[in-house]
Amino acid sequence: MRRFEQAGVQLEYRLPQAFLSIVLQDVATSIFAVSRPEPYADGLAQYLSGDEERTLVDGPHFTLVHTKRDVLQDRERWVMPLEGTVRSGSNVAGAGECLLVKAEETLTCDGGRMLIGATA
């Protein structure tokens, strides 16, 4: 578990720092306007099976998808493997790392789960 603090608000997260920083740059005002310094309610948590593909966020600022395949190919996207490795050209990222993939570039993976995010 990692912590991030800005404007007196602490966030605990399990995503790579690089991705969190990118997301916060785009939507920092919204996040801090609605955040409360208390634990996340268990009843609101979503649980995914290992094979399930689900859009976790589809908002006006960005989209975030939990998947095992390349999605959002029409946009520049951040790819964060949760397990295994992904490759785009000569660039490779393993679990916990982040890879920036340009629109229309091919992404290959070894079948592991990943998060793919892109701005709107």
Jmol script that loads the backbone (N, CA, C; Angstrom):
load data "model"
ATOM      1  N   MET A   1       0.848  -1.172   0.000  1.00  0.00           N
ATOM      2  CA  MET A   1       0.000   0.000   0.000  1.00  0.00           C
ATOM      3  C   MET A   1       0.895   1.236   0.000  1.00  0.00           C
ATOM      4  N   ARG A   2       0.607   2.180  -0.862  1.00  0.00           N
ATOM      5  CA  ARG A   2       1.373   3.418  -0.934  1.00  0.00           C
ATOM      6  C   ARG A   2       0.474   4.583  -0.534  1.00  0.00           C
ATOM      7  N   ARG A   3       1.106   5.682  -0.145  1.00  0.00           N
ATOM      8  CA  ARG A   3       0.356   6.873   0.253  1.00  0.00           C
ATOM      9  C   ARG A   3       0.763   8.057  -0.611  1.00  0.00           C
ATOM     10  N   PHE A   4      -0.192   8.918  -0.861  1.00  0.00           N
ATOM     11  CA  PHE A   4       0.031  10.138  -1.626  1.00  0.00           C
ATOM     12  C   PHE A   4      -0.673  11.253  -0.876  1.00  0.00           C
ATOM     13  N   GLU A   5      -0.016  12.380  -0.704  1.00  0.00           N
ATOM     14  CA  GLU A   5      -0.644  13.495   0.001  1.00  0.00           C
ATOM     15  C   GLU A   5      -0.514  14.757  -0.830  1.00  0.00           C
ATOM     16  N   GLN A   6      -1.638  15.466  -0.956  1.00  0.00           N
ATOM     17  CA  GLN A   6      -1.650  16.744  -1.657  1.00  0.00           C
ATOM     18  C   GLN A   6      -2.777  17.580  -1.061  1.00  0.00           C
ATOM     19  N   ALA A   7      -2.511  18.833  -0.865  1.00  0.00           N
ATOM     20  CA  ALA A   7      -3.500  19.774  -0.314  1.00  0.00           C
ATOM     21  C   ALA A   7      -4.088  19.256   0.996  1.00  0.00           C
ATOM     22  N   GLY A   8      -3.268  18.580   1.802  1.00  0.00           N
ATOM     23  CA  GLY A   8      -3.717  18.104   3.098  1.00  0.00           C
ATOM     24  C   GLY A   8      -4.560  16.849   3.058  1.00  0.00           C
ATOM     25  N   VAL A   9      -4.773  16.258   1.874  1.00  0.00           N
ATOM     26  CA  VAL A   9      -5.567  15.045   1.750  1.00  0.00           C
ATOM     27  C   VAL A   9      -4.631  13.884   1.466  1.00  0.00           C
ATOM     28  N   GLN A  10      -4.790  12.810   2.231  1.00  0.00           N
ATOM     29  CA  GLN A  10      -3.975  11.618   2.024  1.00  0.00           C
ATOM     30  C   GLN A  10      -4.785  10.575   1.283  1.00  0.00           C
ATOM     31  N   LEU A  11      -4.167   9.964   0.277  1.00  0.00           N
ATOM     32  CA  LEU A  11      -4.787   8.868  -0.447  1.00  0.00           C
ATOM     33  C   LEU A  11      -3.928   7.631  -0.270  1.00  0.00           C
ATOM     34  N   GLU A  12      -4.556   6.491  -0.045  1.00  0.00           N
ATOM     35  CA  GLU A  12      -3.845   5.226  -0.036  1.00  0.00           C
ATOM     36  C   GLU A  12      -4.234   4.506  -1.312  1.00  0.00           C
ATOM     37  N   TYR A  13      -3.259   3.929  -2.020  1.00  0.00           N
ATOM     38  CA  TYR A  13      -3.536   3.330  -3.311  1.00  0.00           C
ATOM     39  C   TYR A  13      -2.604   2.167  -3.560  1.00  0.00           C
ATOM     40  N   ARG A  14      -2.988   1.392  -4.568  1.00  0.00           N
ATOM     41  CA  ARG A  14      -2.176   0.241  -4.948  1.00  0.00           C
ATOM     42  C   ARG A  14      -1.723   0.347  -6.396  1.00  0.00           C
ATOM     43  N   LEU A  15      -1.880   1.503  -7.028  1.00  0.00           N
ATOM     44  CA  LEU A  15      -1.454   1.711  -8.406  1.00  0.00           C
ATOM     45  C   LEU A  15      -0.042   2.297  -8.420  1.00  0.00           C
ATOM     46  N   PRO A  16       0.660   2.156  -9.536  1.00  0.00           N
ATOM     47  CA  PRO A  16       1.986   2.776  -9.635  1.00  0.00           C
ATOM     48  C   PRO A  16       1.895   4.291  -9.478  1.00  0.00           C
ATOM     49  N   GLN A  17       2.856   4.887  -8.809  1.00  0.00           N
ATOM     50  CA  GLN A  17       2.881   6.343  -8.569  1.00  0.00           C
ATOM     51  C   GLN A  17       2.765   7.122  -9.870  1.00  0.00           C
ATOM     52  N   ALA A  18       3.422   6.646 -10.939  1.00  0.00           N
ATOM     53  CA  ALA A  18       3.408   7.378 -12.215  1.00  0.00           C
ATOM     54  C   ALA A  18       1.995   7.525 -12.740  1.00  0.00           C
ATOM     55  N   PHE A  19       1.189   6.469 -12.691  1.00  0.00           N
ATOM     56  CA  PHE A  19      -0.176   6.561 -13.204  1.00  0.00           C
ATOM     57  C   PHE A  19      -1.028   7.453 -12.321  1.00  0.00           C
ATOM     58  N   LEU A  20      -0.904   7.319 -11.011  1.00  0.00           N
ATOM     59  CA  LEU A  20      -1.685   8.153 -10.105  1.00  0.00           C
ATOM     60  C   LEU A  20      -1.381   9.622 -10.346  1.00  0.00           C
ATOM     61  N   SER A  21      -0.129   9.971 -10.553  1.00  0.00           N
ATOM     62  CA  SER A  21       0.241  11.365 -10.808  1.00  0.00           C
ATOM     63  C   SER A  21      -0.392  11.880 -12.095  1.00  0.00           C
ATOM     64  N   ILE A  22      -0.406  11.058 -13.138  1.00  0.00           N
ATOM     65  CA  ILE A  22      -1.015  11.465 -14.409  1.00  0.00           C
ATOM     66  C   ILE A  22      -2.506  11.692 -14.231  1.00  0.00           C
ATOM     67  N   VAL A  23      -3.175  10.777 -13.558  1.00  0.00           N
ATOM     68  CA  VAL A  23      -4.616  10.919 -13.327  1.00  0.00           C
ATOM     69  C   VAL A  23      -4.901  12.166 -12.509  1.00  0.00           C
ATOM     70  N   LEU A  24      -4.118  12.381 -11.459  1.00  0.00           N
ATOM     71  CA  LEU A  24      -4.364  13.536 -10.599  1.00  0.00           C
ATOM     72  C   LEU A  24      -4.126  14.849 -11.328  1.00  0.00           C
ATOM     73  N   GLN A  25      -3.206  14.888 -12.262  1.00  0.00           N
ATOM     74  CA  GLN A  25      -2.987  16.113 -13.025  1.00  0.00           C
ATOM     75  C   GLN A  25      -4.237  16.488 -13.805  1.00  0.00           C
ATOM     76  N   ASP A  26      -4.963  15.517 -14.339  1.00  0.00           N
ATOM     77  CA  ASP A  26      -6.150  15.789 -15.145  1.00  0.00           C
ATOM     78  C   ASP A  26      -7.390  16.058 -14.298  1.00  0.00           C
ATOM     79  N   VAL A  27      -7.517  15.395 -13.172  1.00  0.00           N
ATOM     80  CA  VAL A  27      -8.773  15.482 -12.415  1.00  0.00           C
ATOM     81  C   VAL A  27      -8.570  15.833 -10.942  1.00  0.00           C
ATOM     82  N   ALA A  28      -7.457  16.463 -10.620  1.00  0.00           N
ATOM     83  CA  ALA A  28      -7.146  16.752  -9.218  1.00  0.00           C
ATOM     84  C   ALA A  28      -8.249  17.542  -8.533  1.00  0.00           C
ATOM     85  N   THR A  29      -8.772  18.543  -9.181  1.00  0.00           N
ATOM     86  CA  THR A  29      -9.808  19.361  -8.558  1.00  0.00           C
ATOM     87  C   THR A  29     -11.022  18.519  -8.195  1.00  0.00           C
ATOM     88  N   SER A  30     -11.458  17.665  -9.109  1.00  0.00           N
ATOM     89  CA  SER A  30     -12.621  16.819  -8.856  1.00  0.00           C
ATOM     90  C   SER A  30     -12.366  15.831  -7.731  1.00  0.00           C
ATOM     91  N   ILE A  31     -11.195  15.203  -7.752  1.00  0.00           N
ATOM     92  CA  ILE A  31     -10.890  14.207  -6.730  1.00  0.00           C
ATOM     93  C   ILE A  31     -10.889  14.843  -5.340  1.00  0.00           C
ATOM     94  N   PHE A  32     -10.211  15.970  -5.206  1.00  0.00           N
ATOM     95  CA  PHE A  32     -10.105  16.570  -3.892  1.00  0.00           C
ATOM     96  C   PHE A  32     -11.399  17.245  -3.461  1.00  0.00           C
ATOM     97  N   ALA A  33     -12.234  17.635  -4.399  1.00  0.00           N
ATOM     98  CA  ALA A  33     -13.505  18.261  -4.038  1.00  0.00           C
ATOM     99  C   ALA A  33     -14.460  17.252  -3.423  1.00  0.00           C
ATOM    100  N   VAL A  34     -14.352  15.988  -3.804  1.00  0.00           N
ATOM    101  CA  VAL A  34     -15.293  14.991  -3.296  1.00  0.00           C
ATOM    102  C   VAL A  34     -14.664  14.000  -2.316  1.00  0.00           C
ATOM    103  N   SER A  35     -13.365  14.098  -2.080  1.00  0.00           N
ATOM    104  CA  SER A  35     -12.727  13.134  -1.193  1.00  0.00           C
ATOM    105  C   SER A  35     -13.018  13.452   0.271  1.00  0.00           C
ATOM    106  N   ARG A  36     -13.077  12.388   1.055  1.00  0.00           N
ATOM    107  CA  ARG A  36     -13.245  12.515   2.500  1.00  0.00           C
ATOM    108  C   ARG A  36     -12.147  11.700   3.170  1.00  0.00           C
ATOM    109  N   PRO A  37     -11.529  12.229   4.198  1.00  0.00           N
ATOM    110  CA  PRO A  37     -10.432  11.500   4.850  1.00  0.00           C
ATOM    111  C   PRO A  37     -10.953  10.383   5.757  1.00  0.00           C
ATOM    112  N   GLU A  38     -11.588   9.386   5.159  1.00  0.00           N
ATOM    113  CA  GLU A  38     -12.102   8.247   5.910  1.00  0.00           C
ATOM    114  C   GLU A  38     -11.995   7.004   5.040  1.00  0.00           C
ATOM    115  N   PRO A  39     -12.042   5.818   5.636  1.00  0.00           N
ATOM    116  CA  PRO A  39     -11.918   4.592   4.841  1.00  0.00           C
ATOM    117  C   PRO A  39     -13.051   4.463   3.820  1.00  0.00           C
ATOM    118  N   TYR A  40     -12.753   3.823   2.707  1.00  0.00           N
ATOM    119  CA  TYR A  40     -13.726   3.546   1.652  1.00  0.00           C
ATOM    120  C   TYR A  40     -14.723   2.526   2.171  1.00  0.00           C
ATOM    121  N   ALA A  41     -15.998   2.758   1.965  1.00  0.00           N
ATOM    122  CA  ALA A  41     -17.056   1.852   2.455  1.00  0.00           C
ATOM    123  C   ALA A  41     -16.966   0.508   1.739  1.00  0.00           C
ATOM    124  N   ASP A  42     -16.926  -0.587   2.500  1.00  0.00           N
ATOM    125  CA  ASP A  42     -16.824  -1.922   1.918  1.00  0.00           C
ATOM    126  C   ASP A  42     -17.979  -2.219   0.969  1.00  0.00           C
ATOM    127  N   GLY A  43     -19.155  -1.713   1.254  1.00  0.00           N
ATOM    128  CA  GLY A  43     -20.313  -1.964   0.407  1.00  0.00           C
ATOM    129  C   GLY A  43     -20.201  -1.361  -0.979  1.00  0.00           C
ATOM    130  N   LEU A  44     -19.299  -0.408  -1.168  1.00  0.00           N
ATOM    131  CA  LEU A  44     -19.124   0.224  -2.473  1.00  0.00           C
ATOM    132  C   LEU A  44     -18.014  -0.420  -3.298  1.00  0.00           C
ATOM    133  N   ALA A  45     -17.256  -1.301  -2.689  1.00  0.00           N
ATOM    134  CA  ALA A  45     -16.130  -1.941  -3.372  1.00  0.00           C
ATOM    135  C   ALA A  45     -16.620  -2.895  -4.455  1.00  0.00           C
ATOM    136  N   GLN A  46     -15.910  -2.941  -5.578  1.00  0.00           N
ATOM    137  CA  GLN A  46     -16.198  -3.879  -6.657  1.00  0.00           C
ATOM    138  C   GLN A  46     -15.104  -4.936  -6.667  1.00  0.00           C
ATOM    139  N   TYR A  47     -15.499  -6.168  -6.892  1.00  0.00           N
ATOM    140  CA  TYR A  47     -14.532  -7.255  -6.953  1.00  0.00           C
ATOM    141  C   TYR A  47     -14.604  -7.890  -8.329  1.00  0.00           C
ATOM    142  N   LEU A  48     -13.447  -8.183  -8.900  1.00  0.00           N
ATOM    143  CA  LEU A  48     -13.366  -8.738 -10.242  1.00  0.00           C
ATOM    144  C   LEU A  48     -12.772 -10.125 -10.205  1.00  0.00           C
ATOM    145  N   SER A  49     -13.289 -10.989 -11.081  1.00  0.00           N
ATOM    146  CA  SER A  49     -12.627 -12.277 -11.242  1.00  0.00           C
ATOM    147  C   SER A  49     -11.385 -12.047 -12.096  1.00  0.00           C
ATOM    148  N   GLY A  50     -10.467 -12.979 -12.095  1.00  0.00           N
ATOM    149  CA  GLY A  50      -9.234 -12.810 -12.842  1.00  0.00           C
ATOM    150  C   GLY A  50      -9.430 -12.673 -14.341  1.00  0.00           C
ATOM    151  N   ASP A  51     -10.498 -13.250 -14.890  1.00  0.00           N
ATOM    152  CA  ASP A  51     -10.724 -13.223 -16.331  1.00  0.00           C
ATOM    153  C   ASP A  51     -11.701 -12.144 -16.772  1.00  0.00           C
ATOM    154  N   GLU A  52     -12.303 -11.451 -15.846  1.00  0.00           N
ATOM    155  CA  GLU A  52     -13.350 -10.489 -16.182  1.00  0.00           C
ATOM    156  C   GLU A  52     -12.776  -9.189 -16.737  1.00  0.00           C
ATOM    157  N   GLU A  53     -13.367  -8.720 -17.841  1.00  0.00           N
ATOM    158  CA  GLU A  53     -13.020  -7.401 -18.368  1.00  0.00           C
ATOM    159  C   GLU A  53     -14.110  -6.439 -17.922  1.00  0.00           C
ATOM    160  N   ARG A  54     -13.685  -5.319 -17.346  1.00  0.00           N
ATOM    161  CA  ARG A  54     -14.664  -4.344 -16.874  1.00  0.00           C
ATOM    162  C   ARG A  54     -14.108  -2.937 -17.009  1.00  0.00           C
ATOM    163  N   THR A  55     -14.953  -2.019 -17.453  1.00  0.00           N
ATOM    164  CA  THR A  55     -14.609  -0.608 -17.460  1.00  0.00           C
ATOM    165  C   THR A  55     -14.816  -0.100 -16.047  1.00  0.00           C
ATOM    166  N   LEU A  56     -13.739   0.304 -15.399  1.00  0.00           N
ATOM    167  CA  LEU A  56     -13.800   0.761 -14.016  1.00  0.00           C
ATOM    168  C   LEU A  56     -14.177   2.235 -13.931  1.00  0.00           C
ATOM    169  N   VAL A  57     -13.700   3.031 -14.885  1.00  0.00           N
ATOM    170  CA  VAL A  57     -14.018   4.464 -14.948  1.00  0.00           C
ATOM    171  C   VAL A  57     -14.276   4.809 -16.403  1.00  0.00           C
ATOM    172  N   ASP A  58     -15.393   5.461 -16.673  1.00  0.00           N
ATOM    173  CA  ASP A  58     -15.691   5.946 -18.021  1.00  0.00           C
ATOM    174  C   ASP A  58     -16.284   7.336 -17.857  1.00  0.00           C
ATOM    175  N   GLY A  59     -15.412   8.291 -17.600  1.00  0.00           N
ATOM    176  CA  GLY A  59     -15.861   9.642 -17.294  1.00  0.00           C
ATOM    177  C   GLY A  59     -15.433  10.645 -18.339  1.00  0.00           C
ATOM    178  N   PRO A  60     -15.709  11.898 -18.062  1.00  0.00           N
ATOM    179  CA  PRO A  60     -15.383  12.946 -19.027  1.00  0.00           C
ATOM    180  C   PRO A  60     -13.881  13.203 -19.149  1.00  0.00           C
ATOM    181  N   HIS A  61     -13.094  12.802 -18.147  1.00  0.00           N
ATOM    182  CA  HIS A  61     -11.661  13.086 -18.164  1.00  0.00           C
ATOM    183  C   HIS A  61     -10.820  11.906 -18.633  1.00  0.00           C
ATOM    184  N   PHE A  62     -11.194  10.695 -18.247  1.00  0.00           N
ATOM    185  CA  PHE A  62     -10.410   9.524 -18.630  1.00  0.00           C
ATOM    186  C   PHE A  62     -11.236   8.255 -18.520  1.00  0.00           C
ATOM    187  N   THR A  63     -10.725   7.192 -19.142  1.00  0.00           N
ATOM    188  CA  THR A  63     -11.320   5.858 -19.096  1.00  0.00           C
ATOM    189  C   THR A  63     -10.277   4.916 -18.527  1.00  0.00           C
ATOM    190  N   LEU A  64     -10.715   3.974 -17.688  1.00  0.00           N
ATOM    191  CA  LEU A  64      -9.818   2.984 -17.095  1.00  0.00           C
ATOM    192  C   LEU A  64     -10.486   1.620 -17.203  1.00  0.00           C
ATOM    193  N   VAL A  65      -9.775   0.651 -17.806  1.00  0.00           N
ATOM    194  CA  VAL A  65     -10.336  -0.673 -18.061  1.00  0.00           C
ATOM    195  C   VAL A  65      -9.444  -1.747 -17.445  1.00  0.00           C
ATOM    196  N   HIS A  66     -10.059  -2.714 -16.768  1.00  0.00           N
ATOM    197  CA  HIS A  66      -9.381  -3.910 -16.268  1.00  0.00           C
ATOM    198  C   HIS A  66      -9.583  -4.972 -17.340  1.00  0.00           C
ATOM    199  N   THR A  67      -8.496  -5.512 -17.900  1.00  0.00           N
ATOM    200  CA  THR A  67      -8.613  -6.400 -19.058  1.00  0.00           C
ATOM    201  C   THR A  67      -7.422  -7.337 -19.168  1.00  0.00           C
ATOM    202  N   LYS A  68      -7.544  -8.283 -20.097  1.00  0.00           N
ATOM    203  CA  LYS A  68      -6.428  -9.162 -20.459  1.00  0.00           C
ATOM    204  C   LYS A  68      -6.045  -8.975 -21.920  1.00  0.00           C
ATOM    205  N   ARG A  69      -6.656  -7.974 -22.596  1.00  0.00           N
ATOM    206  CA  ARG A  69      -6.380  -7.746 -24.011  1.00  0.00           C
ATOM    207  C   ARG A  69      -6.203  -6.254 -24.270  1.00  0.00           C
ATOM    208  N   ASP A  70      -5.686  -5.914 -25.430  1.00  0.00           N
ATOM    209  CA  ASP A  70      -5.465  -4.522 -25.800  1.00  0.00           C
ATOM    210  C   ASP A  70      -6.806  -3.846 -26.090  1.00  0.00           C
ATOM    211  N   VAL A  71      -7.097  -2.773 -25.392  1.00  0.00           N
ATOM    212  CA  VAL A  71      -8.318  -1.998 -25.612  1.00  0.00           C
ATOM    213  C   VAL A  71      -7.951  -0.522 -25.724  1.00  0.00           C
ATOM    214  N   LEU A  72      -8.900   0.308 -26.120  1.00  0.00           N
ATOM    215  CA  LEU A  72      -8.712   1.750 -26.288  1.00  0.00           C
ATOM    216  C   LEU A  72      -7.618   2.040 -27.313  1.00  0.00           C
ATOM    217  N   GLN A  73      -7.537   1.232 -28.356  1.00  0.00           N
ATOM    218  CA  GLN A  73      -6.466   1.320 -29.342  1.00  0.00           C
ATOM    219  C   GLN A  73      -6.490   2.611 -30.145  1.00  0.00           C
ATOM    220  N   ASP A  74      -7.611   3.304 -30.171  1.00  0.00           N
ATOM    221  CA  ASP A  74      -7.701   4.545 -30.944  1.00  0.00           C
ATOM    222  C   ASP A  74      -7.138   5.748 -30.197  1.00  0.00           C
ATOM    223  N   ARG A  75      -6.639   5.531 -28.968  1.00  0.00           N
ATOM    224  CA  ARG A  75      -6.112   6.627 -28.151  1.00  0.00           C
ATOM    225  C   ARG A  75      -4.737   6.278 -27.589  1.00  0.00           C
ATOM    226  N   GLU A  76      -3.957   7.310 -27.282  1.00  0.00           N
ATOM    227  CA  GLU A  76      -2.740   7.083 -26.522  1.00  0.00           C
ATOM    228  C   GLU A  76      -3.164   6.576 -25.156  1.00  0.00           C
ATOM    229  N   ARG A  77      -2.492   5.542 -24.643  1.00  0.00           N
ATOM    230  CA  ARG A  77      -2.952   4.917 -23.403  1.00  0.00           C
ATOM    231  C   ARG A  77      -1.789   4.509 -22.508  1.00  0.00           C
ATOM    232  N   TRP A  78      -2.099   4.450 -21.224  1.00  0.00           N
ATOM    233  CA  TRP A  78      -1.158   3.966 -20.214  1.00  0.00           C
ATOM    234  C   TRP A  78      -1.537   2.532 -19.921  1.00  0.00           C
ATOM    235  N   VAL A  79      -0.567   1.649 -19.924  1.00  0.00           N
ATOM    236  CA  VAL A  79      -0.813   0.238 -19.681  1.00  0.00           C
ATOM    237  C   VAL A  79      -0.023  -0.175 -18.454  1.00  0.00           C
ATOM    238  N   MET A  80      -0.719  -0.733 -17.470  1.00  0.00           N
ATOM    239  CA  MET A  80      -0.082  -1.169 -16.226  1.00  0.00           C
ATOM    240  C   MET A  80      -0.371  -2.645 -15.990  1.00  0.00           C
ATOM    241  N   PRO A  81       0.583  -3.514 -16.275  1.00  0.00           N
ATOM    242  CA  PRO A  81       0.368  -4.940 -16.017  1.00  0.00           C
ATOM    243  C   PRO A  81       0.214  -5.198 -14.516  1.00  0.00           C
ATOM    244  N   LEU A  82      -0.775  -5.979 -14.169  1.00  0.00           N
ATOM    245  CA  LEU A  82      -0.956  -6.406 -12.781  1.00  0.00           C
ATOM    246  C   LEU A  82      -0.237  -7.722 -12.548  1.00  0.00           C
ATOM    247  N   GLU A  83      -0.009  -8.449 -13.638  1.00  0.00           N
ATOM    248  CA  GLU A  83       0.765  -9.698 -13.619  1.00  0.00           C
ATOM    249  C   GLU A  83       1.302  -9.908 -15.025  1.00  0.00           C
ATOM    250  N   GLY A  84       2.393 -10.624 -15.157  1.00  0.00           N
ATOM    251  CA  GLY A  84       2.978 -10.871 -16.460  1.00  0.00           C
ATOM    252  C   GLY A  84       3.648  -9.641 -17.044  1.00  0.00           C
ATOM    253  N   THR A  85       3.807  -9.640 -18.377  1.00  0.00           N
ATOM    254  CA  THR A  85       4.464  -8.524 -19.067  1.00  0.00           C
ATOM    255  C   THR A  85       3.659  -8.120 -20.292  1.00  0.00           C
ATOM    256  N   VAL A  86       3.858  -6.861 -20.713  1.00  0.00           N
ATOM    257  CA  VAL A  86       3.282  -6.342 -21.951  1.00  0.00           C
ATOM    258  C   VAL A  86       4.401  -5.734 -22.773  1.00  0.00           C
ATOM    259  N   ARG A  87       4.174  -5.665 -24.105  1.00  0.00           N
ATOM    260  CA  ARG A  87       5.208  -5.148 -25.003  1.00  0.00           C
ATOM    261  C   ARG A  87       4.546  -4.304 -26.085  1.00  0.00           C
ATOM    262  N   SER A  88       5.192  -3.180 -26.381  1.00  0.00           N
ATOM    263  CA  SER A  88       4.813  -2.339 -27.510  1.00  0.00           C
ATOM    264  C   SER A  88       6.109  -1.961 -28.211  1.00  0.00           C
ATOM    265  N   GLY A  89       6.316  -2.497 -29.403  1.00  0.00           N
ATOM    266  CA  GLY A  89       7.595  -2.298 -30.083  1.00  0.00           C
ATOM    267  C   GLY A  89       8.707  -2.887 -29.246  1.00  0.00           C
ATOM    268  N   SER A  90       9.736  -2.093 -28.943  1.00  0.00           N
ATOM    269  CA  SER A  90      10.857  -2.574 -28.130  1.00  0.00           C
ATOM    270  C   SER A  90      10.670  -2.278 -26.640  1.00  0.00           C
ATOM    271  N   ASN A  91       9.555  -1.639 -26.280  1.00  0.00           N
ATOM    272  CA  ASN A  91       9.295  -1.294 -24.876  1.00  0.00           C
ATOM    273  C   ASN A  91       8.555  -2.421 -24.174  1.00  0.00           C
ATOM    274  N   VAL A  92       9.017  -2.758 -22.976  1.00  0.00           N
ATOM    275  CA  VAL A  92       8.439  -3.842 -22.198  1.00  0.00           C
ATOM    276  C   VAL A  92       8.163  -3.349 -20.789  1.00  0.00           C
ATOM    277  N   ALA A  93       7.031  -3.751 -20.224  1.00  0.00           N
ATOM    278  CA  ALA A  93       6.702  -3.419 -18.829  1.00  0.00           C
ATOM    279  C   ALA A  93       6.224  -4.677 -18.122  1.00  0.00           C
ATOM    280  N   GLY A  94       6.668  -4.832 -16.881  1.00  0.00           N
ATOM    281  CA  GLY A  94       6.243  -5.954 -16.053  1.00  0.00           C
ATOM    282  C   GLY A  94       5.272  -5.488 -14.991  1.00  0.00           C
ATOM    283  N   ALA A  95       4.821  -6.422 -14.188  1.00  0.00           N
ATOM    284  CA  ALA A  95       3.843  -6.129 -13.140  1.00  0.00           C
ATOM    285  C   ALA A  95       4.300  -4.953 -12.278  1.00  0.00           C
ATOM    286  N   GLY A  96       3.404  -3.975 -12.117  1.00  0.00           N
ATOM    287  CA  GLY A  96       3.701  -2.809 -11.300  1.00  0.00           C
ATOM    288  C   GLY A  96       4.354  -1.668 -12.056  1.00  0.00           C
ATOM    289  N   GLU A  97       4.736  -1.887 -13.306  1.00  0.00           N
ATOM    290  CA  GLU A  97       5.338  -0.825 -14.117  1.00  0.00           C
ATOM    291  C   GLU A  97       4.263  -0.213 -15.014  1.00  0.00           C
ATOM    292  N   CYS A  98       4.629   0.854 -15.719  1.00  0.00           N
ATOM    293  CA  CYS A  98       3.687   1.554 -16.587  1.00  0.00           C
ATOM    294  C   CYS A  98       4.318   1.755 -17.954  1.00  0.00           C
ATOM    295  N   LEU A  99       3.534   1.522 -19.001  1.00  0.00           N
ATOM    296  CA  LEU A  99       4.006   1.657 -20.370  1.00  0.00           C
ATOM    297  C   LEU A  99       3.082   2.624 -21.102  1.00  0.00           C
ATOM    298  N   LEU A 100       3.637   3.624 -21.768  1.00  0.00           N
ATOM    299  CA  LEU A 100       2.853   4.561 -22.563  1.00  0.00           C
ATOM    300  C   LEU A 100       2.841   4.059 -24.007  1.00  0.00           C
ATOM    301  N   VAL A 101       1.630   3.828 -24.537  1.00  0.00           N
ATOM    302  CA  VAL A 101       1.464   3.279 -25.880  1.00  0.00           C
ATOM    303  C   VAL A 101       0.709   4.290 -26.729  1.00  0.00           C
ATOM    304  N   LYS A 102       1.257   4.642 -27.879  1.00  0.00           N
ATOM    305  CA  LYS A 102       0.620   5.608 -28.772  1.00  0.00           C
ATOM    306  C   LYS A 102      -0.606   5.006 -29.451  1.00  0.00           C
ATOM    307  N   ALA A 103      -1.523   5.871 -29.880  1.00  0.00           N
ATOM    308  CA  ALA A 103      -2.720   5.425 -30.592  1.00  0.00           C
ATOM    309  C   ALA A 103      -2.317   4.601 -31.805  1.00  0.00           C
ATOM    310  N   GLU A 104      -3.050   3.553 -32.056  1.00  0.00           N
ATOM    311  CA  GLU A 104      -2.857   2.648 -33.193  1.00  0.00           C
ATOM    312  C   GLU A 104      -1.624   1.749 -33.076  1.00  0.00           C
ATOM    313  N   GLU A 105      -0.780   1.924 -32.040  1.00  0.00           N
ATOM    314  CA  GLU A 105       0.344   1.005 -31.847  1.00  0.00           C
ATOM    315  C   GLU A 105      -0.171  -0.308 -31.285  1.00  0.00           C
ATOM    316  N   THR A 106       0.467  -1.382 -31.661  1.00  0.00           N
ATOM    317  CA  THR A 106       0.068  -2.706 -31.206  1.00  0.00           C
ATOM    318  C   THR A 106       0.655  -3.011 -29.836  1.00  0.00           C
ATOM    319  N   LEU A 107      -0.162  -3.586 -28.996  1.00  0.00           N
ATOM    320  CA  LEU A 107       0.250  -4.008 -27.662  1.00  0.00           C
ATOM    321  C   LEU A 107       0.104  -5.518 -27.592  1.00  0.00           C
ATOM    322  N   THR A 108       1.141  -6.204 -27.172  1.00  0.00           N
ATOM    323  CA  THR A 108       1.044  -7.642 -26.974  1.00  0.00           C
ATOM    324  C   THR A 108       1.247  -7.941 -25.500  1.00  0.00           C
ATOM    325  N   CYS A 109       0.578  -8.974 -25.028  1.00  0.00           N
ATOM    326  CA  CYS A 109       0.722  -9.358 -23.617  1.00  0.00           C
ATOM    327  C   CYS A 109       0.763 -10.871 -23.521  1.00  0.00           C
ATOM    328  N   ASP A 110       1.233 -11.338 -22.384  1.00  0.00           N
ATOM    329  CA  ASP A 110       1.354 -12.779 -22.183  1.00  0.00           C
ATOM    330  C   ASP A 110       0.120 -13.377 -21.516  1.00  0.00           C
ATOM    331  N   GLY A 111      -1.002 -12.665 -21.559  1.00  0.00           N
ATOM    332  CA  GLY A 111      -2.247 -13.188 -21.001  1.00  0.00           C
ATOM    333  C   GLY A 111      -2.543 -12.758 -19.585  1.00  0.00           C
ATOM    334  N   GLY A 112      -1.664 -11.968 -18.989  1.00  0.00           N
ATOM    335  CA  GLY A 112      -1.899 -11.485 -17.629  1.00  0.00           C
ATOM    336  C   GLY A 112      -2.884 -10.331 -17.593  1.00  0.00           C
ATOM    337  N   ARG A 113      -3.391 -10.058 -16.414  1.00  0.00           N
ATOM    338  CA  ARG A 113      -4.332  -8.950 -16.235  1.00  0.00           C
ATOM    339  C   ARG A 113      -3.577  -7.627 -16.277  1.00  0.00           C
ATOM    340  N   MET A 114      -4.274  -6.570 -16.727  1.00  0.00           N
ATOM    341  CA  MET A 114      -3.667  -5.234 -16.777  1.00  0.00           C
ATOM    342  C   MET A 114      -4.742  -4.179 -16.665  1.00  0.00           C
ATOM    343  N   LEU A 115      -4.298  -2.988 -16.322  1.00  0.00           N
ATOM    344  CA  LEU A 115      -5.155  -1.805 -16.345  1.00  0.00           C
ATOM    345  C   LEU A 115      -4.714  -0.965 -17.527  1.00  0.00           C
ATOM    346  N   ILE A 116      -5.689  -0.514 -18.328  1.00  0.00           N
ATOM    347  CA  ILE A 116      -5.388   0.362 -19.454  1.00  0.00           C
ATOM    348  C   ILE A 116      -6.202   1.627 -19.259  1.00  0.00           C
ATOM    349  N   GLY A 117      -5.507   2.759 -19.251  1.00  0.00           N
ATOM    350  CA  GLY A 117      -6.166   4.039 -19.071  1.00  0.00           C
ATOM    351  C   GLY A 117      -5.841   4.982 -20.209  1.00  0.00           C
ATOM    352  N   ALA A 118      -6.804   5.854 -20.531  1.00  0.00           N
ATOM    353  CA  ALA A 118      -6.596   6.846 -21.589  1.00  0.00           C
ATOM    354  C   ALA A 118      -7.447   8.068 -21.285  1.00  0.00           C
ATOM    355  N   THR A 119      -6.940   9.227 -21.659  1.00  0.00           N
ATOM    356  CA  THR A 119      -7.740  10.434 -21.507  1.00  0.00           C
ATOM    357  C   THR A 119      -8.833  10.434 -22.562  1.00  0.00           C
ATOM    358  N   ALA A 120      -9.874  11.186 -22.281  1.00  0.00           N
ATOM    359  CA  ALA A 120     -11.035  11.231 -23.183  1.00  0.00           C
ATOM    360  C   ALA A 120     -10.713  11.955 -24.475  1.00  0.00           C
TER     361      ALA A 120
END
end "model"
wireframe off; spacefill off
backbone 0.3
color backbone group
